[in-house]
């Protein structure tokens, strides 16, 4: 039996949940989940500092950016697919298959003979990475009751943050003192241990034959095609071609047509990959939109702050990385402590408190003195991490706790998909904003690429420094607007009290 209760203490009503509980050695399974999360986070960033060595060995400089874009696209478009599959067949087979695919992709990447092959194998990695991200989050909610979920989610957040920050440094060390292929080979022992722990220690009861086992293959293909086309248009627009050029317009038109196909196919499917209830339920729809805005605003510090720290503040790359990384200290701590807040004021109000604070912090960034001191943006990043920890975790736990076992994978995949999509849109949108400000201040030929070349040369003229400051300030104002939008979404769309199914 399961209880439907509200976090504000109103009287619960019991009902049957029908959840097949996972069993086994929980500590071993959690260790496997943390290893899997570390792999997914590392591979999002570890390649960045090894690009010169990779290009020097394989060539293909003109399209090396697809090493990142290909992986990102594959992860993003597969999140909802894996979410539905985990609800249909169970978490364990999906996680095992995803981990095996990820390790296969890693092995193939290490054996790549040219840039085209490496990009293709990175896509294979991403296809497995989507299963790692979504299923790990879902399984963590399965293993722990509501009262303990903040602890495991805080651990996973810590692993993700530390791995993502450590990725560039580890990649640089391996590329400099070993060989860039070790960037992918190191995944094999770590992933093998995680895979063995899952196979050995995670046990899920057998599911009834013939029950909800039809796979919406047409929907999966349509979602993959639509997401791939639209995300390609966003990733490459303004980089490989102008926004209003024929390739960009053609991709957006094709994406719109495929989106219509997705709607038709999913409407007719008996077991759709993205069921309509994901958007009909106020709780999940509001959190989808709010976490999409979170993905959007996260681009401002992660992409633009290091350039600002090096060019405007004059810091070394290592020091600039430290300014960025400090938010990984306060984010998991705040997330772990958020349970004490949402138990008093509810999931929605806690998230609103966090995102409202984040909006103020982001809005304060453009008012920092020029050129300023390093401690000033560092302090803001510490506050931003604390605010976002208070925002994101209550929403994830609130959604996961509002659905039963057979819907949890789909719901989790949905909110993670929206967050990933928000990051892709944010990279395209804020990149265009920054380039526009730089072009206006310095002339039409100047953009972020020219700034990067100036940083590599070690000489940044004063006019360029001021232009960079203005560009990053504009980006942070845009991020503050995204935070304000998330606040309004929660205020106007989210229910005051999330319905919670308690174990």
C-alpha positions in Angstrom: 0.0 0.0 0.0 1.0 3.6 -0.5 -0.1 6.8 1.0 -1.0 9.9 -0.9 -0.1 12.8 1.4 0.8 16.4 1.2 3.9 18.0 2.6 1.9 20.6 4.4 0.6 17.9 6.8 -2.9 17.3 5.5 -4.5 13.9 6.2 -3.2 11.2 3.9 -5.4 8.9 1.8 -4.0 5.4 1.2 -4.1 3.6 -2.1 -2.4 0.6 -3.8 0.7 1.5 -5.6 1.5 -1.7 -7.6 5.2 -0.9 -7.4 7.7 -3.8 -7.9 10.4 -2.8 -5.4 14.0 -3.2 -6.2 16.0 -5.3 -3.7 19.6 -6.3 -3.1 22.5 -4.7 -1.3 21.6 -1.1 -1.5 25.0 0.2 -0.6 26.6 -1.7 -3.5 23.9 -0.5 -5.9 24.3 3.1 -4.8 28.1 2.8 -5.4 27.4 1.6 -8.9 25.0 4.5 -9.5 27.6 7.0 -8.3 30.2 5.5 -10.6 27.8 5.6 -13.6 26.9 9.2 -12.8 30.6 10.1 -12.7 31.2 8.5 -16.1 28.3 10.5 -17.6 29.5 13.7 -16.1 33.1 13.3 -17.0 32.4 12.5 -20.6 30.5 15.8 -21.0 33.7 17.8 -20.3 36.8 15.6 -20.3 37.4 15.9 -24.1 37.6 19.7 -24.1 41.2 20.2 -23.0 42.5 17.4 -25.3 41.2 18.8 -28.5 44.6 20.1 -29.7 46.2 16.6 -29.3 43.2 14.9 -30.9 43.2 17.3 -33.9 46.9 17.0 -34.2 46.6 13.2 -34.4 43.4 12.8 -36.4 43.0 16.1 -38.3 39.5 17.3 -38.9 39.8 20.7 -37.2 36.9 22.2 -39.2 34.3 19.9 -37.6 35.9 18.9 -34.2 33.0 20.7 -32.4 30.8 17.7 -33.2 32.9 15.8 -30.6 30.8 17.7 -28.1 27.6 18.3 -30.1 27.2 14.7 -31.2 27.5 13.4 -27.6 25.1 16.1 -26.4 22.5 15.4 -29.1 22.5 11.6 -28.5 22.2 12.0 -24.7 19.4 14.6 -25.0 17.1 12.9 -27.5 17.4 9.5 -25.8 16.4 10.6 -22.3 12.6 10.3 -22.8 13.1 7.1 -24.7 15.0 5.4 -21.9 12.6 6.8 -19.3 9.7 5.0 -21.0 11.7 1.8 -21.5 12.6 1.7 -17.9 9.0 1.9 -16.9 8.1 -0.8 -19.4 10.9 -3.4 -18.8 12.4 -2.3 -15.5 15.4 -0.1 -14.5 18.0 -2.9 -14.4 17.9 -4.1 -18.1 17.9 -0.5 -19.3 20.8 0.6 -17.1 22.8 -2.6 -18.0 22.2 -2.1 -21.7 23.0 1.7 -21.5 26.3 1.0 -19.6 27.3 -1.7 -22.0 26.6 0.7 -25.0 28.6 3.5 -23.3 31.6 1.2 -22.7 31.4 0.0 -26.3 31.4 3.6 -27.5 34.4 4.4 -25.2 36.4 1.4 -26.6 35.5 2.4 -30.2 36.5 6.1 -29.5 39.9 4.9 -28.2 40.4 3.0 -31.5 39.2 5.8 -33.8 41.3 6.3 -36.9 40.0 9.7 -38.0 37.8 12.5 -36.8 34.7 11.3 -38.6 35.0 7.9 -36.9 35.6 9.5 -33.5 32.5 11.7 -33.9 30.4 8.6 -34.8 31.7 6.7 -31.8 31.0 9.7 -29.5 27.4 9.4 -30.7 27.4 5.8 -29.6 28.7 6.9 -26.3 26.0 9.4 -26.0 23.3 6.8 -26.8 24.6 4.9 -23.7 25.0 8.1 -21.7 21.3 9.0 -22.0 20.5 5.7 -20.2 23.1 6.4 -17.5 21.7 9.9 -16.7 18.0 9.1 -16.6 18.0 5.6 -15.2 20.4 6.4 -12.4 18.1 9.3 -11.2 15.0 7.1 -11.5 16.6 4.1 -9.7 17.8 6.3 -6.9 14.2 7.3 -6.2 13.1 3.7 -6.3 15.7 2.6 -3.7 14.9 5.3 -1.1 11.7 6.4 0.5 10.7 10.1 0.3 12.4 11.0 3.6 15.8 9.7 2.4 15.8 10.8 -1.2 17.4 14.2 -0.5 20.6 12.3 0.8 21.0 10.1 -2.3 20.1 12.9 -4.7 22.6 15.2 -3.0 25.3 12.5 -3.3 24.6 12.2 -7.0 24.6 16.0 -7.4 28.0 16.1 -5.7 29.4 13.3 -7.9 28.1 15.1 -11.0 29.5 18.5 -10.0 32.9 17.3 -9.0 33.2 15.0 -12.1 32.2 17.7 -14.5 34.7 20.2 -13.0 37.5 17.6 -12.8 36.9 16.5 -16.4 38.9 19.2 -18.2 41.9 18.9 -15.9 41.9 15.1 -16.1 41.6 15.3 -19.9 44.5 17.7 -20.1 46.7 15.5 -17.9 46.0 12.3 -19.9 46.5 14.1 -23.2 49.8 15.7 -22.1 51.4 12.9 -20.2 49.9 9.8 -21.7 47.8 9.7 -24.9 44.4 11.2 -25.6 43.0 7.7 -26.2 43.3 7.1 -22.5 40.5 9.7 -22.0 38.2 7.0 -23.3 40.0 3.9 -22.0 39.8 5.0 -18.4 36.0 4.5 -18.7 36.4 0.8 -19.1 37.6 -0.3 -15.7 35.3 2.2 -13.9 32.3 1.3 -16.0 33.0 -2.4 -15.7 32.9 -2.2 -11.9 29.6 -0.3 -12.0 28.1 -2.8 -14.5 29.2 -5.8 -12.3 27.7 -4.2 -9.2 24.4 -3.6 -10.9 24.2 -7.1 -12.4 25.3 -8.8 -9.1 23.5 -6.8 -6.5 20.3 -5.2 -8.0 17.3 -7.4 -8.1 13.9 -6.5 -9.6 10.9 -8.8 -9.5 9.8 -10.4 -12.8 7.2 -8.4 -14.6 4.0 -10.0 -15.8 4.3 -11.2 -19.4 2.3 -9.2 -21.9 1.7 -6.3 -19.5 2.7 -2.9 -20.9 5.5 -4.4 -22.9 4.7 -3.0 -26.3 7.4 -0.7 -27.5 6.5 2.4 -29.4 9.3 2.0 -32.0 7.7 4.6 -34.4 7.5 7.1 -31.6 11.1 6.5 -30.6 12.4 7.0 -34.1 10.3 10.1 -34.6 11.5 11.6 -31.3 15.1 10.9 -32.1 14.8 12.3 -35.6 12.9 15.5 -34.5 15.2 16.1 -31.5 18.3 15.5 -33.6 17.3 17.9 -36.4 16.1 20.7 -34.0 19.1 20.4 -31.7 21.5 20.4 -34.7 19.9 23.6 -35.9 20.4 25.2 -32.5 24.0 23.9 -32.0 25.2 24.8 -35.5 23.2 28.0 -36.0 25.4 31.0 -35.9 28.5 28.8 -35.9 28.6 26.7 -39.0 26.2 29.0 -40.9 24.2 32.2 -40.2 20.9 31.9 -38.4 18.9 33.1 -41.4 20.8 31.1 -44.0 19.2 28.3 -46.1 20.7 25.4 -44.0 19.4 26.9 -40.8 15.9 27.6 -42.1 15.8 24.2 -43.7 16.7 22.4 -40.5 14.1 24.4 -38.5 11.4 23.7 -41.1 12.3 20.0 -41.1 12.2 20.0 -37.3 8.8 21.6 -37.2 7.5 19.0 -39.7 9.0 16.1 -37.6 7.5 17.6 -34.5 4.1 17.4 -36.1 4.8 13.8 -36.9 5.8 13.1 -33.3 2.5 14.5 -32.1 0.5 12.3 -34.5 2.5 9.2 -33.8 2.4 9.6 -30.1 -1.3 10.3 -30.1 -2.0 7.1 -31.9 0.4 4.9 -29.9 -0.9 2.5 -27.3 2.1 3.0 -25.1 3.6 6.4 -26.3 7.2 7.3 -25.4 6.0 10.7 -24.3 2.5 10.2 -23.0 0.1 13.1 -22.8 -0.1 13.0 -19.0 3.4 14.4 -18.8 2.1 17.7 -20.0 -1.5 17.4 -18.6 -0.5 17.2 -15.0 0.2 20.6 -13.6 3.0 19.4 -11.3 5.1 17.7 -14.0 4.4 20.3 -16.8 5.4 23.2 -14.5 8.6 21.4 -13.4 9.4 20.6 -17.0 9.3 24.3 -17.9 11.1 25.4 -14.8 14.0 23.0 -15.3 14.1 24.0 -18.9 14.7 27.5 -17.7 17.4 26.2 -15.3 19.3 24.6 -18.2 19.0 27.9 -20.0 20.5 30.0 -17.2 23.2 27.5 -16.3 24.9 28.4 -19.6 25.9 31.8 -18.4 28.4 30.8 -15.7 29.6 27.5 -17.3 30.3 28.9 -20.7 31.1 32.6 -20.3 32.5 33.0 -16.8 35.9 31.4 -17.5 36.4 33.8 -20.5 35.4 36.7 -18.3 37.7 35.7 -15.5 40.7 35.3 -17.8 40.2 38.4 -20.0 38.6 40.9 -17.7 40.1 39.9 -14.3 43.4 38.7 -15.8 43.3 35.3 -14.1 45.2 32.2 -15.2 43.1 29.4 -16.7 43.5 27.4 -13.4 42.3 30.4 -11.3 39.4 31.0 -13.7 38.4 27.4 -13.3 38.4 27.8 -9.6 36.1 30.8 -9.8 33.7 28.7 -11.8 34.0 25.5 -9.7 33.1 27.1 -6.3 29.4 26.7 -7.0 29.9 22.9 -7.0 30.7 23.3 -3.3 27.5 25.0 -2.2 25.1 23.4 -4.7 25.1 19.8 -3.1 25.3 21.2 0.4 22.2 23.3 -0.2 20.5 20.4 -2.0 21.1 18.1 1.0 19.7 20.7 3.4 16.7 21.6 1.2 14.6 18.8 2.9 14.5 20.8 6.1 13.0 23.7 4.1 10.5 21.9 1.9 9.1 19.9 4.8 8.1 23.2 6.3 7.0 25.2 3.3 6.5 22.7 0.6 8.3 21.7 -2.6 7.0 24.6 -4.7 7.7 27.4 -2.2 11.2 26.0 -1.6 12.0 26.0 -5.3 10.6 29.5 -5.7 12.8 30.7 -2.8 15.9 29.2 -4.5 15.2 30.4 -8.0 14.2 33.9 -6.8 17.5 34.1 -5.0 19.3 32.9 -8.1 17.6 35.6 -10.2 18.9 38.3 -7.8 22.4 36.9 -7.8 22.5 36.7 -11.6 21.1 40.3 -11.9 23.8 41.5 -9.5 26.6 40.3 -11.7 26.4 43.2 -14.3 26.8 45.6 -11.4 30.2 44.3 -10.4 32.9 47.0 -10.7 35.2 47.0 -13.7 37.6 45.3 -13.8 36.9 44.2 -10.2 38.5 41.5 -8.0 38.4 37.8 -8.2 36.6 37.4 -4.9 33.5 39.3 -6.2 32.3 36.8 -8.9 33.5 34.0 -6.7 31.1 35.1 -3.9 28.3 35.4 -6.4 29.0 31.8 -7.7 28.9 30.5 -4.1 25.5 32.1 -3.6 24.3 30.9 -7.0 25.2 27.3 -6.2 23.4 27.5 -2.9 20.3 29.0 -4.6 20.1 26.4 -7.4 20.6 23.5 -5.0 17.5 24.8 -3.1 15.7 25.1 -6.5 16.4 21.9 -8.4 16.4 19.1 -5.9 12.9 19.8 -4.4 11.5 19.8 -7.9 13.1 16.5 -8.9 12.1 14.8 -5.7 8.6 16.3 -5.9 8.0 15.0 -9.4 9.5 11.5 -8.6 7.4 11.3 -5.5 4.2 12.3 -7.2 4.1 9.3 -9.5 4.1 5.5 -9.1 6.8 3.1 -10.1 5.4 2.6 -13.6 5.5 6.3 -14.4 8.6 7.4 -12.6 11.1 6.7 -15.4 9.0 8.6 -17.9 8.5 11.5 -15.5 12.3 11.6 -14.7 13.3 11.4 -18.4 10.9 14.2 -19.2 12.3 16.7 -16.7 15.9 15.8 -17.5 15.2 16.1 -21.2 13.8 19.6 -20.7 16.8 20.6 -18.7 19.2 19.3 -21.4 17.2 21.0 -24.1 17.3 24.3 -22.1 21.1 24.1 -22.0 21.2 23.6 -25.8 18.9 26.5 -26.4 20.8 28.6 -23.9 24.2 27.9 -25.6 22.7 29.0 -29.0 20.8 32.0 -27.6 23.5 33.5 -25.3 26.2 32.8 -27.8 24.3 34.9 -30.3 23.8 37.6 -27.6 27.5 37.7 -26.7 28.6 37.8 -30.3 26.1 40.6 -31.0 27.5 42.7 -28.2 31.1 42.1 -29.2 30.4 42.9 -32.8 28.6 46.1 -31.8 31.5 47.2 -29.5 34.4 46.2 -31.7 33.2 45.8 -35.2 31.5 43.1 -37.2 34.5 40.8 -37.5 34.8 40.3 -33.8 33.1 37.4 -32.0 33.9 34.8 -29.3 36.3 33.0 -31.5 38.4 36.1 -31.9 38.4 36.6 -28.2 39.6 33.0 -27.7 42.5 33.6 -30.1 43.4 36.8 -28.2 43.5 34.8 -24.9 45.7 32.1 -26.4 48.1 34.8 -27.6 48.2 36.3 -24.1 47.3 39.8 -25.3 43.8 41.2 -24.7 43.5 45.0 -25.6 41.6 47.2 -23.2 38.8 47.8 -25.7 38.3 44.1 -26.0 38.3 43.6 -22.3 35.5 46.1 -21.9 33.6 44.6 -24.7 33.9 41.2 -23.2 32.7 42.5 -19.9 29.6 44.1 -21.6 28.9 40.9 -23.5 29.1 38.7 -20.4 27.0 41.2 -18.4 24.3 41.0 -21.2 24.4 37.2 -20.9 24.0 37.3 -17.2 21.0 39.6 -17.5 19.5 37.1 -19.9 20.1 34.4 -17.4 18.4 36.5 -14.7 15.4 36.8 -17.0 15.4 33.0 -17.4 15.4 32.6 -13.6 12.5 35.1 -13.3 10.6 33.1 -15.9 11.1 29.9 -13.9 9.8 31.7 -10.8 6.7 32.8 -12.7 6.1 29.3 -14.0 6.1 27.9 -10.5 4.0 30.7 -9.2 1.3 30.5 -11.9 1.3 26.9 -13.1 2.6 24.7 -10.3 0.1 23.6 -7.6 0.7 25.1 -4.2 1.1 21.6 -2.8 2.6 18.7 -4.7 0.7 15.4 -4.4 3.1 12.9 -3.0 2.9 9.1 -3.0 4.7 8.0 0.1 6.3 4.6 0.5 
